[in-house]
Amino acid sequence: MRYKLIIKYNIIILTLLVFFGFGIACGNLKQDQNASENTHIAKSQQFSIPDTLKPGVCHFKVLINNDALNTFALYLPKLYNNATLWPIVFFFDASGNGNFPISKYKSLADSLGYIFVGSNVSKNGQNQDETQNMWQTLKNACLQNLAIDKKRIVLAGFSGGARVSCAIATTDPNVSVIVANSAGAQNLEQQLNQNTLFIGIAGKGDMNRAEMLNIEQHLSGSSINHFYIEFEGIHEWCPLPIMDKALMLVTISFYFKNTIQIDPTVIERFIYNQNNAVRNLEMNGQWVDAYNELLILTKGVKGLNSLPIESIDSLKNNPEYLIQKGELLQLNAKETIIQEELYNLIINNTDTLLWKNKIEGIRKKTLQRGNVASMHQRLLGYASLLCYSLSNRNLMAKNYDEAQKMITCYQIADPKNAEVYFFKAIVNGANGDALNTKLNLNKSLNLGLSAKIRIVNQSEFMFLNKDVEFKEIVNRSQF
């Protein structure tokens, strides 16, 4: 019961933060059950595939209707041809960088036979209409121009992109699978089509791990087919082997639905990989991780006994497993207490030195090993998200003095985050400080901010509209 309360508390906090900070669009994307009848689309969405767009090559900026601001990244598997219907994965990145997941995972498109598409338009901060238009335009452009199996449409997103994936899937019956990396949505067990497969993924050091565990807990009480996969990492797109595991589970699920004739080697490779992972984890004494990998294996190939699989009950009753499980529950309880301390420290204290000392203590403990280091990595992520949300809320209210305090704490918690310097530029602009406004905008762009629309529309920057250096900054930014 204590564990459930811990998870519930974490989710409440994260939900509030998302409400204040991210505003991820959850558009009403109603589609006809038959994907071939898109009568609500006013005009056909077209992009050309000339000889230069060959299979086996990453194409990072494919235009829809010749619109330079409406693009996506595309990778066609090396064996792609129009005579065969292919499954497709739509990737949604939180920052609108469709190139990144395509480049990172393109080898899987070849090995498993998927078309990969990455939206360059979907990103954090869009409203419902923008999300709706993005999805309808992107999906229909691909359906009208590529040889796609409409029964095998997969959405994969990271962070805010995972929330977009969930929002689309809850309203579009054509979506077969969600691969949600580092974020999800509430009440999915009530909103998803019962035939939808949900695969949740999170790093052990991800501040959204508690949210993903909570989603897994809720789905475990439903009839929805689901998996939860963890990896050694933080709030980031998962490593290639983890996405490989997820897409093998997707491929096997299509086989179970009788939508494809599966290559038996895919099943054998999945079982072989999982068996190896379980054995290696057991040898290293990582009993909880071994159990989780065995659970994925057992659920993933239920009814397919092509290779021997260890009994999950024997591992679940292992005394070492029970001890480690108890230790993890204690760490979860400690994590919740420290989150409360961080929240109270930033809300109730004016001395940022106390915040700095607390953050530095947490950062040092990330250098330790194992679950303790992962917990402190999650706490750093929590602190960053907390600062983002409070800074953004005060900036929206034009409470610049309080925002400055929060941004100072934000910079301490996450000094390489582009949003820190964008927020600093807003405060500079509000104070009429042209030099530091431009300086911090440049820092933000150098750290990866892609925000032409945000820069142009930010009222605090309007006084620089005729400034030559500011115009150069705007031209440097994307989208």
LUMMI-355036 format. One line per 10 residues: number of its first residue (from 1); their letters; for each residue y, x, z negated of C-alpha. Coordinates in Angstrom, 3 decimals. Layout:
BEGIN
NUM = a = Y/X/Z ~ ...
end
This chain:
BEGIN
1 = mrykliikyn = 0.000/0.000/0.000 ~ 2.365/2.855/-0.835 ~ 1.784/4.310/2.642 ~ 2.623/1.015/4.307 ~ 5.845/0.759/2.302 ~ 6.795/4.301/3.316 ~ 6.304/3.566/6.979 ~ 8.163/0.280/6.692 ~ 11.137/2.003/5.058 ~ 11.258/4.652/7.765
11 = iiiltllvff = 11.225/2.025/10.478 ~ 14.047/0.055/8.862 ~ 16.203/3.180/8.711 ~ 15.400/4.192/12.291 ~ 15.981/0.670/13.569 ~ 19.436/0.637/11.973 ~ 20.187/4.012/13.490 ~ 19.148/2.885/16.922 ~ 21.318/-0.217/16.496 ~ 24.327/1.886/15.611
21 = gfgiacgnlk = 23.669/4.763/17.954 ~ 21.685/4.270/21.070 ~ 21.972/0.669/22.271 ~ 19.001/1.050/24.571 ~ 18.974/-1.728/27.106 ~ 16.211/-4.281/26.843 ~ 16.929/-6.207/29.999 ~ 15.575/-9.605/30.889 ~ 13.559/-8.475/33.905 ~ 11.714/-11.642/34.895
31 = qdqnasenth = 9.405/-11.143/37.830 ~ 7.099/-13.495/39.690 ~ 3.441/-12.943/38.826 ~ 2.767/-12.116/42.454 ~ 4.539/-8.838/43.164 ~ 4.658/-9.581/46.869 ~ 7.014/-12.522/46.284 ~ 10.313/-10.960/45.287 ~ 12.453/-13.892/46.387 ~ 15.137/-13.191/43.765
41 = iaksqqfsip = 16.001/-9.852/45.377 ~ 19.089/-10.422/47.520 ~ 18.314/-7.639/49.966 ~ 15.489/-5.242/50.618 ~ 15.738/-1.870/48.927 ~ 15.048/0.947/51.302 ~ 14.732/4.664/51.289 ~ 13.469/6.729/54.163 ~ 10.519/9.107/54.010 ~ 11.112/11.538/56.872
51 = dtlkpgvchf = 8.834/14.454/57.619 ~ 10.764/16.537/55.108 ~ 9.476/14.337/52.249 ~ 5.961/15.678/52.431 ~ 3.164/15.099/49.904 ~ 2.664/17.876/47.392 ~ 6.397/18.670/47.147 ~ 8.892/17.615/44.447 ~ 11.794/15.662/45.910 ~ 14.439/15.513/43.215
61 = kvlinndaln = 17.028/13.211/44.728 ~ 15.751/10.412/46.948 ~ 18.523/7.916/47.734 ~ 18.082/4.148/47.664 ~ 20.173/2.379/50.315 ~ 22.019/5.666/50.967 ~ 23.671/5.417/47.540 ~ 24.263/8.890/46.076 ~ 24.540/7.383/42.581 ~ 21.247/5.472/42.840
71 = tfalylpkly = 18.528/8.091/43.146 ~ 15.115/9.016/41.849 ~ 12.756/11.964/41.858 ~ 9.503/11.584/43.800 ~ 6.212/13.415/43.949 ~ 3.476/12.231/46.306 ~ 0.028/13.688/45.552 ~ -1.214/16.211/48.076 ~ -3.801/13.787/49.466 ~ -1.327/10.905/49.780
81 = nnatlwpivf = -1.611/8.714/52.878 ~ -0.522/5.200/53.780 ~ -4.072/4.012/54.415 ~ -4.901/4.014/50.683 ~ -3.249/2.123/47.832 ~ -2.233/4.512/45.057 ~ -1.463/4.017/41.358 ~ 2.108/4.890/40.379 ~ 3.794/6.218/37.253 ~ 7.488/5.460/36.762
91 = ffdasgngnf = 9.042/8.005/34.390 ~ 12.167/7.200/32.349 ~ 13.977/10.062/30.671 ~ 16.495/9.390/27.906 ~ 19.155/11.453/29.677 ~ 18.498/10.167/33.204 ~ 16.792/13.370/34.344 ~ 13.948/12.097/36.500 ~ 13.343/15.609/37.777 ~ 12.140/16.920/34.432
101 = piskykslad = 8.939/14.873/33.903 ~ 8.086/15.039/37.609 ~ 8.244/18.841/37.564 ~ 6.450/19.086/34.213 ~ 3.493/16.865/35.109 ~ 3.185/17.078/38.911 ~ -0.223/18.815/38.754 ~ -1.634/15.645/37.156 ~ -0.517/13.597/40.143 ~ -2.818/15.752/42.274
111 = slgyifvgsn = -5.770/15.960/39.880 ~ -5.801/12.235/39.029 ~ -4.301/10.782/42.223 ~ -1.016/9.196/41.136 ~ 2.384/8.750/42.764 ~ 5.074/9.990/40.356 ~ 8.604/8.557/40.350 ~ 11.338/9.606/37.916 ~ 14.499/7.544/37.575 ~ 17.762/9.495/37.745
121 = vskngqnqde = 19.667/6.347/36.759 ~ 18.043/5.048/33.566 ~ 19.491/6.683/30.460 ~ 20.588/5.981/26.891 ~ 23.537/3.682/26.386 ~ 23.055/1.308/29.314 ~ 23.501/-2.408/28.820 ~ 20.974/-5.100/29.701 ~ 22.339/-5.794/33.166 ~ 22.327/-2.106/34.068
131 = tqnmwqtlkn = 18.728/-1.740/32.921 ~ 17.685/-4.870/34.778 ~ 19.319/-3.784/38.020 ~ 17.919/-0.268/37.712 ~ 14.329/-1.471/37.336 ~ 14.389/-4.165/39.985 ~ 16.024/-1.860/42.508 ~ 13.729/1.091/41.798 ~ 10.500/-0.896/41.695 ~ 11.187/-2.873/44.825
141 = aclqnlaidk = 12.320/0.170/46.776 ~ 9.016/1.869/45.955 ~ 6.857/-1.201/46.587 ~ 8.490/-1.756/49.962 ~ 8.202/1.834/51.153 ~ 5.100/3.383/49.560 ~ 1.400/2.517/49.583 ~ 1.181/1.327/45.968 ~ -1.606/-0.517/44.175 ~ 0.332/-3.285/42.420
151 = krivlagfsg = -2.469/-3.664/39.862 ~ -1.959/-0.085/38.678 ~ 1.713/0.234/37.741 ~ 2.334/2.579/34.794 ~ 5.590/3.098/32.893 ~ 6.057/6.356/30.974 ~ 9.190/7.098/28.990 ~ 10.580/9.541/26.476 ~ 12.725/8.432/23.507 ~ 15.248/5.907/24.878
161 = garvscaiat = 13.249/5.940/28.112 ~ 10.197/4.813/26.148 ~ 12.215/1.896/24.785 ~ 13.200/0.992/28.340 ~ 9.511/1.125/29.336 ~ 8.600/-1.250/26.521 ~ 11.450/-3.621/27.369 ~ 10.398/-3.784/31.012 ~ 6.710/-4.266/30.210 ~ 7.332/-7.162/27.840
171 = tdpnvsviva = 8.949/-9.145/30.662 ~ 7.264/-7.867/33.826 ~ 3.608/-8.982/34.195 ~ 3.016/-6.426/36.944 ~ 3.098/-3.534/34.459 ~ -0.420/-2.464/33.490 ~ 0.243/0.445/31.134 ~ 2.971/1.823/28.861 ~ 2.942/5.494/27.883 ~ 5.585/5.606/25.145
181 = nsagaqnleq = 6.583/9.144/24.165 ~ 8.543/9.345/20.884 ~ 9.827/5.764/20.682 ~ 8.757/2.177/21.212 ~ 9.846/-1.333/20.289 ~ 9.275/-3.794/17.480 ~ 6.776/-6.655/17.634 ~ 4.995/-5.346/20.724 ~ 1.807/-7.023/19.560 ~ 3.594/-10.362/19.997
191 = qlnqntlfig = 5.407/-9.597/23.249 ~ 3.038/-7.607/25.440 ~ 0.651/-9.121/27.920 ~ -2.786/-8.925/26.307 ~ -4.065/-6.970/29.315 ~ -1.444/-4.236/28.897 ~ -2.625/-0.844/27.672 ~ -0.266/0.864/25.207 ~ -0.442/4.618/24.596 ~ 1.893/5.941/21.910
201 = iagkgdmnra = 2.662/9.666/21.721 ~ 4.623/11.649/19.134 ~ 5.055/15.217/17.979 ~ 4.165/16.010/14.393 ~ 7.724/17.253/13.941 ~ 9.281/14.233/15.672 ~ 11.713/12.200/13.566 ~ 10.356/9.080/15.341 ~ 6.758/9.791/14.298 ~ 6.950/7.178/11.523
211 = emlnieqhls = 8.055/4.596/14.067 ~ 5.115/5.409/16.339 ~ 2.686/5.219/13.402 ~ 4.114/1.832/12.505 ~ 3.619/0.558/16.069 ~ 0.037/1.831/15.991 ~ -0.554/0.051/12.701 ~ 0.726/-3.257/14.083 ~ -1.262/-2.949/17.312 ~ -4.416/-2.232/15.292
221 = gssinhfyie = -4.228/-5.807/14.045 ~ -3.963/-7.226/17.570 ~ -6.199/-7.581/20.607 ~ -4.076/-5.194/22.694 ~ -5.857/-2.058/23.854 ~ -3.983/0.911/22.406 ~ -4.158/4.620/21.568 ~ -2.045/6.970/19.494 ~ -1.843/10.681/20.354 ~ -0.113/13.414/18.349
231 = fegihewcpl = 0.793/16.943/19.342 ~ 2.252/20.032/17.702 ~ 5.906/19.633/18.595 ~ 9.224/17.924/17.948 ~ 11.195/15.137/19.639 ~ 10.424/16.081/23.241 ~ 8.377/15.215/26.302 ~ 4.788/15.957/25.320 ~ 2.946/19.052/26.632 ~ 1.010/18.852/29.897
241 = pimdkalmlv = -2.470/18.613/28.252 ~ -1.313/15.617/26.193 ~ -0.035/13.747/29.253 ~ -3.275/14.693/31.005 ~ -5.208/13.056/28.154 ~ -3.016/9.958/28.318 ~ -3.399/9.537/32.085 ~ -7.157/10.086/31.896 ~ -7.263/7.224/29.391 ~ -5.195/5.176/31.857
251 = tisfyfknti = -7.594/5.983/34.705 ~ -10.628/5.069/32.598 ~ -8.960/1.797/31.586 ~ -8.508/0.896/35.263 ~ -12.222/1.498/35.726 ~ -13.025/-0.856/32.834 ~ -10.799/-3.503/34.456 ~ -12.825/-3.151/37.665 ~ -9.715/-2.250/39.647 ~ -11.114/1.075/40.877
261 = qidptvierf = -14.303/2.997/41.460 ~ -13.776/5.951/39.167 ~ -14.761/9.527/39.884 ~ -17.443/10.221/37.217 ~ -16.057/13.718/36.742 ~ -12.906/12.229/35.193 ~ -14.944/10.597/32.439 ~ -17.033/13.707/31.933 ~ -13.952/15.919/31.788 ~ -12.333/13.614/29.243
271 = iynqnnavrn = -15.427/13.588/27.004 ~ -15.858/17.348/27.342 ~ -12.194/18.024/26.460 ~ -12.238/15.686/23.469 ~ -15.533/17.038/22.130 ~ -14.127/20.559/22.356 ~ -10.941/19.516/20.575 ~ -12.904/17.881/17.748 ~ -15.157/20.908/17.272 ~ -12.227/23.362/17.267
281 = lemngqwvda = -10.303/21.300/14.746 ~ -13.339/21.035/12.484 ~ -13.840/24.790/12.673 ~ -10.196/25.265/11.624 ~ -10.571/22.810/8.763 ~ -8.162/20.272/10.284 ~ -10.227/17.242/9.382 ~ -7.591/14.530/9.819 ~ -6.691/15.800/13.292 ~ -10.395/16.039/14.155
291 = ynelliltkg = -10.887/12.428/13.101 ~ -7.922/11.271/15.201 ~ -9.232/13.064/18.302 ~ -12.701/11.640/17.756 ~ -11.235/8.155/17.417 ~ -9.488/8.559/20.779 ~ -12.741/9.722/22.339 ~ -14.827/6.910/20.855 ~ -12.357/4.182/21.869 ~ -11.643/5.714/25.258
301 = vkglnslpie = -15.229/5.771/26.520 ~ -16.704/2.902/24.551 ~ -19.859/1.841/26.375 ~ -19.980/4.972/28.539 ~ -22.659/7.181/27.012 ~ -22.785/9.917/29.604 ~ -22.377/12.675/26.988 ~ -23.202/12.780/23.240 ~ -20.406/11.897/20.824 ~ -20.251/12.638/17.101
311 = sidslknnpe = -20.433/9.655/14.745 ~ -16.951/8.748/13.592 ~ -18.255/7.322/10.303 ~ -19.734/10.672/9.292 ~ -16.350/12.348/9.772 ~ -14.426/9.547/8.069 ~ -16.575/9.918/4.950 ~ -16.280/13.701/4.873 ~ -14.834/14.770/1.467 ~ -12.516/17.306/3.152
321 = yliqkgellq = -11.124/14.567/5.383 ~ -10.452/12.318/2.382 ~ -8.638/15.109/0.510 ~ -6.422/15.970/3.478 ~ -5.680/12.301/4.127 ~ -4.471/11.946/0.538 ~ -2.259/15.021/0.881 ~ -0.654/13.569/4.004 ~ 0.126/10.338/2.180 ~ 1.845/12.342/-0.557
331 = lnaketiiqe = 3.905/14.197/2.048 ~ 4.936/10.896/3.607 ~ 6.150/9.699/0.222 ~ 8.125/12.914/-0.286 ~ 9.635/12.606/3.191 ~ 10.980/9.159/2.388 ~ 12.597/10.425/-0.815 ~ 14.322/13.289/1.025 ~ 15.542/10.899/3.730 ~ 17.171/8.802/1.004
341 = elynliinnt = 18.782/11.940/-0.436 ~ 20.188/12.908/2.968 ~ 21.578/9.440/3.569 ~ 23.272/9.292/0.172 ~ 24.594/12.828/0.548 ~ 26.399/12.156/3.810 ~ 27.666/8.707/2.794 ~ 28.799/9.364/-0.759 ~ 30.007/12.983/-0.757 ~ 33.153/14.435/0.793
351 = dtllwknkie = 32.004/18.042/0.303 ~ 30.190/19.139/3.473 ~ 29.072/22.316/1.665 ~ 26.468/20.260/-0.226 ~ 25.207/18.910/3.092 ~ 25.104/22.413/4.570 ~ 23.063/23.758/1.661 ~ 20.603/20.858/1.908 ~ 20.158/21.288/5.671 ~ 19.731/25.045/5.400
361 = girkktlqrg = 17.019/24.521/2.777 ~ 15.184/22.118/5.076 ~ 15.579/24.425/8.076 ~ 14.027/27.344/6.186 ~ 10.969/25.254/5.366 ~ 10.400/24.499/9.058 ~ 9.330/28.141/9.317 ~ 6.309/27.447/7.121 ~ 3.008/26.390/8.614 ~ 1.105/23.152/8.962
371 = nvasmhqrll = 2.066/19.685/7.792 ~ 4.827/20.892/5.460 ~ 6.668/22.552/8.365 ~ 6.199/19.451/10.533 ~ 7.618/17.213/7.817 ~ 10.743/19.357/7.491 ~ 11.123/19.437/11.267 ~ 11.091/15.635/11.215 ~ 13.732/15.693/8.490 ~ 16.005/17.834/10.663
381 = gyasllcysl = 15.581/15.297/13.447 ~ 16.321/12.481/11.016 ~ 19.477/14.249/9.852 ~ 20.614/14.712/13.461 ~ 20.020/11.071/14.323 ~ 21.749/9.927/11.138 ~ 24.823/12.039/11.938 ~ 24.864/10.840/15.550 ~ 24.810/7.216/14.469 ~ 27.491/7.527/11.805
391 = snrnlmakny = 29.721/9.647/14.051 ~ 29.394/7.202/16.927 ~ 30.054/4.189/14.704 ~ 33.280/5.697/13.355 ~ 34.452/6.801/16.795 ~ 33.921/3.293/18.149 ~ 36.012/1.978/15.253 ~ 38.608/4.700/15.992 ~ 38.248/5.912/12.419 ~ 38.821/9.505/13.465
401 = deaqkmitcy = 39.161/11.115/10.024 ~ 35.793/9.788/8.869 ~ 34.285/10.580/12.274 ~ 35.437/14.190/11.945 ~ 33.538/14.529/8.671 ~ 30.391/13.086/10.213 ~ 30.689/15.307/13.290 ~ 31.015/18.370/11.058 ~ 27.766/17.372/9.374 ~ 26.256/16.699/12.804
411 = qiadpknaev = 27.091/20.214/13.970 ~ 25.470/21.666/10.843 ~ 22.294/19.640/11.374 ~ 21.995/20.076/15.149 ~ 24.335/22.801/16.443 ~ 22.884/22.890/19.966 ~ 23.172/19.171/20.627 ~ 25.531/18.350/23.494 ~ 26.647/15.117/21.808 ~ 28.185/17.079/18.933
421 = yffkaivnga = 30.766/18.669/21.217 ~ 31.355/15.493/23.222 ~ 32.211/13.740/19.957 ~ 34.434/16.647/18.911 ~ 36.250/16.346/22.234 ~ 36.904/12.658/21.571 ~ 38.549/13.461/18.236 ~ 40.539/16.251/19.909 ~ 41.661/13.828/22.598 ~ 42.687/11.242/20.014
431 = ngdalntkln = 44.895/13.908/18.432 ~ 46.381/14.911/21.795 ~ 44.837/18.393/21.594 ~ 44.330/19.144/25.294 ~ 43.040/22.693/24.842 ~ 40.218/21.847/22.416 ~ 39.364/18.620/24.246 ~ 38.607/20.632/27.381 ~ 36.919/23.410/25.400 ~ 34.476/21.038/23.700
441 = lnkslnlgls = 33.811/19.079/26.885 ~ 32.825/22.332/28.581 ~ 30.543/23.201/25.650 ~ 28.945/19.781/25.920 ~ 28.306/20.170/29.650 ~ 26.902/23.675/29.139 ~ 24.382/22.192/26.675 ~ 23.202/19.639/29.214 ~ 25.395/16.564/28.933 ~ 25.334/14.482/32.138
451 = akirivnqse = 28.100/11.993/31.596 ~ 30.676/11.657/34.365 ~ 31.046/7.928/33.723 ~ 31.409/8.478/29.977 ~ 34.061/11.149/30.477 ~ 36.051/9.137/33.018 ~ 35.933/5.937/30.941 ~ 36.643/7.510/27.531 ~ 40.088/6.247/26.519 ~ 40.818/9.342/24.409
461 = fmflnkdvef = 40.691/11.485/27.559 ~ 43.075/9.386/29.644 ~ 46.071/11.576/28.838 ~ 44.347/14.380/30.798 ~ 43.912/12.461/34.046 ~ 46.422/14.679/35.883 ~ 45.216/17.903/34.290 ~ 43.651/20.241/36.887 ~ 41.130/21.781/34.459 ~ 40.061/18.324/33.274
471 = keivnrsqf = 39.460/17.233/36.869 ~ 37.255/20.299/37.333 ~ 35.274/19.305/34.243 ~ 34.766/15.798/35.617 ~ 33.602/17.231/38.932 ~ 31.110/19.482/37.100 ~ 29.492/16.539/35.343 ~ 26.810/14.364/36.916 ~ 26.440/10.634/37.480
end
